[in-house]
Amino acid sequence: MPNPRIKNEEQYEALREKGYSKEKSARIANTPNAGKKGGKAKPYEEWTKTELYEQAKHVGIDGRSKMKKKELIHALRNN
C-alpha cells in the first residue's frame, strides 16, 4: 500500500532494499529532484549559509541553527 507521505515511493523502496533506514529513505525520496541526474546544482561551497541552512532544515538536520557554513556542508554531505 503506497504511503501518501512519500513523494517517490519507487525510490523509497529501492533505498530500503539497499539497507537505508526508513527515516533516511523517506528524506531522500521526498527531496525535490532526488535521484535525478544532470549535475546542474552548484557545489555546496558556492551556496550561501542561508541556502545551506534551508536545505538542512528541509532534510531534518538537528542543531543546524548553531552550525557554521562548513559545518552545514559537512552535515548535508554526511546525512
Backbone bond lengths (Angstrom), bond angles and torsions (degrees), N, CA, C in turn:
res aa  C-N    CA-C-N  psi(-1)  N-CA   C-N-CA  omega(-1)  CA-C   N-CA-C  phi
1 M - - - 1.450 - - 1.537 108.67 -
2 P 1.304 118.37 125.52 1.466 121.72 -179.26 1.530 111.89 -64.40
3 N 1.312 114.75 145.60 1.456 121.72 178.21 1.529 107.72 -96.53
4 P 1.330 118.71 119.04 1.471 120.60 -177.28 1.526 113.65 -65.30
5 R 1.345 117.13 -16.41 1.466 119.73 179.67 1.524 112.10 -84.44
6 I 1.324 117.88 -10.90 1.459 122.26 179.05 1.521 108.71 -97.95
7 K 1.330 116.07 120.96 1.462 120.30 -177.01 1.523 112.58 -77.85
8 N 1.318 117.46 -34.03 1.463 121.02 -179.35 1.533 107.52 -125.22
9 E 1.330 115.16 84.23 1.467 121.57 -175.12 1.523 112.30 -61.01
10 E 1.326 116.74 -38.70 1.467 120.85 -179.69 1.528 111.03 -62.22
11 Q 1.318 116.42 -45.73 1.463 120.73 178.89 1.532 110.40 -65.70
12 Y 1.324 116.21 -40.51 1.463 121.09 178.42 1.527 110.35 -57.59
13 E 1.314 117.15 -48.86 1.467 121.30 -179.06 1.530 111.39 -63.45
14 A 1.326 116.57 -39.51 1.465 120.27 179.28 1.533 110.56 -63.71
15 L 1.307 116.87 -40.44 1.461 120.90 178.54 1.525 111.24 -67.21
16 R 1.332 116.75 -39.64 1.463 120.55 177.74 1.531 110.70 -62.16
17 E 1.347 115.93 -39.67 1.461 120.34 178.88 1.532 111.63 -65.47
18 K 1.332 116.46 -28.95 1.467 120.76 178.05 1.521 111.82 -78.81
19 G 1.340 117.44 -8.07 1.446 120.86 177.58 1.519 115.63 104.18
20 Y 1.323 117.00 5.05 1.464 120.00 177.74 1.530 109.11 -68.97
21 S 1.331 116.40 150.97 1.465 120.40 177.28 1.530 109.32 -68.77
22 K 1.321 115.62 162.61 1.471 120.20 178.10 1.525 110.04 -60.17
23 E 1.341 116.42 -43.15 1.464 120.94 -177.81 1.524 111.62 -63.59
24 K 1.328 117.01 -48.48 1.458 119.97 -178.20 1.523 110.71 -67.03
25 S 1.313 117.41 -39.66 1.466 121.33 178.14 1.518 110.67 -61.03
26 A 1.333 116.02 -43.11 1.470 120.40 179.73 1.521 110.86 -65.17
27 R 1.339 116.58 -42.61 1.472 119.11 179.00 1.512 111.49 -59.42
28 I 1.323 115.88 -45.95 1.466 120.02 -178.64 1.519 110.53 -66.30
29 A 1.328 116.92 -45.65 1.463 121.19 -177.62 1.529 112.46 -67.09
30 N 1.320 117.48 -22.60 1.460 120.90 -179.54 1.524 113.46 -96.22
31 T 1.314 117.72 -2.78 1.462 121.48 178.22 1.529 108.80 -75.44
32 P 1.339 117.34 131.16 1.466 118.25 178.25 1.525 111.34 -57.30
33 N 1.295 116.30 136.54 1.465 124.29 179.07 1.523 113.29 63.67
34 A 1.326 117.95 18.20 1.466 120.70 179.59 1.516 109.93 -62.60
35 G 1.299 115.69 133.97 1.452 120.42 176.58 1.510 114.95 82.54
36 K 1.317 117.27 -5.42 1.464 119.26 179.06 1.512 108.99 -86.32
37 K 1.304 114.96 138.51 1.460 119.91 -179.42 1.519 109.49 -91.56
38 G 1.297 115.10 165.48 1.447 119.20 177.02 1.512 112.30 149.17
39 G 1.326 117.18 -29.65 1.452 120.72 177.30 1.507 114.01 61.38
40 K 1.328 117.84 31.39 1.456 120.13 -177.14 1.520 112.66 -88.35
41 A 1.316 117.00 -14.81 1.466 119.37 178.80 1.524 109.18 -75.30
42 K 1.324 114.92 138.68 1.457 118.56 178.22 1.519 108.96 -75.45
43 P 1.331 117.38 155.24 1.469 120.36 -179.95 1.528 110.64 -61.89
44 Y 1.338 115.66 151.20 1.465 119.89 -178.81 1.522 112.66 -54.26
45 E 1.318 117.82 -31.62 1.471 120.12 -179.76 1.531 112.12 -61.41
46 E 1.319 117.07 -22.79 1.470 120.96 179.66 1.528 112.17 -92.52
47 W 1.321 118.15 -6.01 1.460 121.98 177.99 1.526 109.10 -79.01
48 T 1.317 116.46 152.75 1.463 120.01 173.09 1.526 108.11 -77.46
49 K 1.319 116.07 162.35 1.463 119.71 177.90 1.532 109.94 -60.88
50 T 1.316 116.93 -36.77 1.464 120.80 178.76 1.524 111.15 -63.31
51 E 1.326 117.26 -42.68 1.467 121.04 178.00 1.531 110.69 -63.04
52 L 1.331 115.43 -42.71 1.461 120.03 178.72 1.525 110.86 -63.75
53 Y 1.325 116.44 -41.72 1.461 121.26 178.69 1.528 110.45 -60.99
54 E 1.316 116.41 -45.33 1.467 120.37 -179.75 1.534 111.46 -63.37
55 Q 1.323 116.90 -39.49 1.468 120.34 177.31 1.529 110.18 -65.97
56 A 1.324 116.72 -41.94 1.462 120.83 178.13 1.531 110.45 -63.15
57 K 1.306 116.42 -38.21 1.463 121.55 176.78 1.525 109.81 -63.76
58 H 1.327 115.73 -43.81 1.463 121.69 -178.22 1.528 111.96 -61.56
59 V 1.314 117.61 -38.98 1.465 120.24 -178.20 1.532 112.41 -93.20
60 G 1.331 117.40 -0.45 1.455 120.76 172.27 1.508 116.41 82.29
61 I 1.321 117.86 37.15 1.465 121.03 178.28 1.533 108.89 -81.97
62 D 1.329 115.39 122.33 1.461 120.93 178.97 1.529 110.56 -76.85
63 G 1.322 115.99 149.20 1.459 121.91 176.47 1.516 114.30 78.26
64 R 1.321 117.04 9.98 1.474 121.14 -174.71 1.527 113.45 -63.92
65 S 1.322 117.62 -29.45 1.469 119.65 -176.24 1.524 112.54 -66.63
66 K 1.332 117.29 -21.60 1.465 120.50 -179.15 1.518 112.41 -100.19
67 M 1.322 117.04 0.47 1.462 120.46 -175.35 1.523 112.45 -85.28
68 K 1.326 114.46 146.31 1.458 121.67 171.79 1.527 107.67 -83.44
69 K 1.309 116.26 170.26 1.456 120.88 -177.33 1.536 111.71 -55.21
70 K 1.320 117.39 -48.09 1.477 120.47 -179.31 1.525 111.30 -62.53
71 E 1.316 116.89 -36.24 1.460 120.54 178.61 1.529 111.21 -68.11
72 L 1.333 116.66 -38.75 1.463 120.40 177.01 1.529 110.62 -62.66
73 I 1.335 116.13 -43.30 1.462 121.02 178.89 1.528 109.50 -60.62
74 H 1.314 116.87 -46.39 1.469 121.24 -179.37 1.538 110.09 -61.72
75 A 1.323 116.60 -45.29 1.459 120.89 -179.00 1.521 111.52 -63.62
76 L 1.326 117.55 -40.98 1.460 120.94 179.54 1.525 111.64 -66.94
77 R 1.298 117.14 -37.96 1.471 120.43 -179.43 1.518 112.26 -74.92
78 N 1.295 118.03 -26.12 1.466 121.17 -174.86 1.514 113.14 -109.71
79 N 1.292 116.68 13.53 1.458 120.34 179.71 1.497 111.46 -86.33
